[in-house]
Amino acid sequence: MQTNVFDYTGKIVSIQKTRDNVVIVCTDGMTHEMERTEYDEQVDFAQFSPRKGTEIRGFRVIDGAGNDVAYKFYFCC
C-alpha cells in the first residue's frame, strides 16, 4: 500500500479536552485527536500549556485511501 508523508505546521484555534482524549482544531481546519496521555507527554516535553495561537508542528503519514496511518506533533511557542 502506498503511503505519503507530509510535514505539518498549523496554529491552534481551539483545544477540547475529555477524560480520555484531546481534540485540537487548527486555523486550516485540520482536526488532530490524541489520547490524553500523549497530550500530557507533549505538554511535559514542551514545558508549557498550548493555547489559542500556539503553533503545532509535526508530520502525518497518509495511506492511499486518505486515512491517517501515523502522526506525531509537538507544540512550539
VEXLOLUM-947880 format. One record per residue (C-alpha): residue in one letter; x, y, z. Coordinates in steps of 0.2 Angstrom, whole numbers, padded with zeros to 4 digits, always signed. Each point is the difference from the previous one (the first is absolute). Layout:
# residues N
aXYZ
...
END
This chain:
# residues 77
m+0000+0000+0000
q+0006+0017-0005
t+0003+0013+0014
n+0004+0018+0000
v+0009+0010+0013
f-0004+0018+0003
d+0008+0013+0011
y-0013+0010+0009
t+0000+0017+0008
g-0016+0009+0007
k-0006+0012+0013
i-0012-0006+0013
v-0018+0007+0000
s-0007-0010+0014
i+0004-0015+0012
q-0014-0011+0006
k+0004-0012+0014
t-0009-0015+0006
r+0005-0013+0013
d+0008-0011-0013
n+0003+0011-0015
v+0006+0017-0006
v-0006+0008-0016
i+0010+0014-0008
v-0008+0011-0014
c+0012+0010-0010
t-0003+0016-0011
d+0001-0011-0016
g-0014-0010+0006
m+0010-0015+0004
t-0006-0010+0015
h+0013-0010+0010
e-0006-0012+0013
m+0012-0008+0013
e-0001-0010+0016
r+0000+0010+0016
t+0017-0009+0005
e+0008+0005-0016
y-0006+0018+0002
d+0007+0000+0017
e+0017-0006-0006
q+0001+0013-0013
v-0004+0014+0013
d+0013-0007+0011
f+0013+0000-0015
a-0005+0017-0005
q+0000+0007+0018
f-0015+0011-0003
s-0019-0002-0003
p-0005+0003-0018
r-0014+0012-0002
k-0009+0010-0015
g+0014+0006-0012
t+0013-0013+0005
e+0009-0008-0015
i-0001-0018-0002
r+0013-0009-0011
g+0003-0018-0005
f-0004-0013-0013
r-0014-0010-0006
v+0001-0017-0010
i-0015-0003-0011
d-0004-0016-0009
g-0007-0001-0018
a-0018+0001+0006
g+0003+0017+0009
n+0000-0008+0018
d+0013+0005+0013
v+0012-0014+0003
a+0011+0009+0012
y+0003+0018+0006
k+0010+0009+0013
f-0001+0018+0005
y+0009+0012+0012
f-0004+0017+0007
c+0010+0015-0004
c-0001+0017+0009
END
